[in-house]
Amino acid sequence: MGIEMVFLAAFGLIGLITFLSSFRVLREYERAIVFRLGRARPKPLGPGVVLMLPFGIDRSNVVDTRTKVIQIPAQEVITRDNISIQVDAVVYADVASPADAILRVEEYMPATLQLAATTMRSIIGRMELDEVLAKRAEINLEVQQILDERTEQWGVEITAVEIKDIMLPQEMKRAMAQGAEAERERRAKVILAEGELQAAEKLAQAARLMSNEPAALQLRLYQTLVEVASEPNMTIVLPVPIELLHGSASPATAQLISGAATALATKKAAAANALPAASNVEAWENQLDIAADKLPTSK
């Protein structure tokens, strides 16, 4: 009787351990694809506590449903205009159907990586370098659409594709820098020319206004003479109207010439007072010569 009780207790303990080992805890982002005697169950299990038959009857593959970050290594691509560049990108993917990700493809992550790299090389190879540099957003969207269509049967959903870097040869970088500098110089010259054109238009407009008002022209000339006369030792050249030579100058023009001549004479007088007289300089030189002749000569 005692031996039977021992065997029953042993079998009960083994059964309890086996029963407890049939339970498995899955996290919130995990799903289990259960194969019972080699056949997949219709629905994935989880999250939480799931029960699977022991002794190898149920076997499971756990799938992580969080967003996967797939790093595409640098791919060497030749563009349509025969320029070799290197492009690396990153792909963000979600597992929409864990059953398809296990049953329809051997390894869904490496398969998605290889497909993304091949698709990116194919798309960039059809474009020129300028288009690749200017249309990153369009390239990302096109790669995402193609990947999403092809990976849908694997239960993988592509949420985003982003090109990280485009590496150019050093010769191409120098050529692009020269082109950018030439473009900046062209823009500067265009802006300068536009400024000259606008200034010429304003000057022409001012000339038309002054031609109708002689007094305005006279005041402008006086203002210019005042600005020029502020600098010392300066010669002022005053243009004379041609009508004055023919004796047909108007009273306003004669008054203008008289005022300019007065300003010029005042300027010359100030310059003359600032310098020593030429006769004094010549007298000083003669006195120095006489003093030198009186000095005794050494024998």
Secondary structure, 3 states (H helix, E strand, C coil): CHHHHHHHHHHHHHHHHHHHHCEEEECCCEEEEEEECCEECCCCECCEEEECCCCCCEEEEEEECCCEEEEEEEEEEECCCCCEEEEEEEEEEEECCHHHHHHCCCCHHHHHHHHHHHHHHHHHHCCCHHHHHHCHHHHHHHHHHHHHHHHHHHCEEEEEEEEEEEECCHHHHHHHHHHHHHHHHHHHHHHHHHHHHHHHHHHHHHHHHHHHCHHHHHHHHHHHHHHHHCCCCCCCCCCCCHHHHCCCCCHHHHHHHHHHHHHHHHHHHHHHHCCCCHHHHHHHHHHHHHHHHHCCCCC
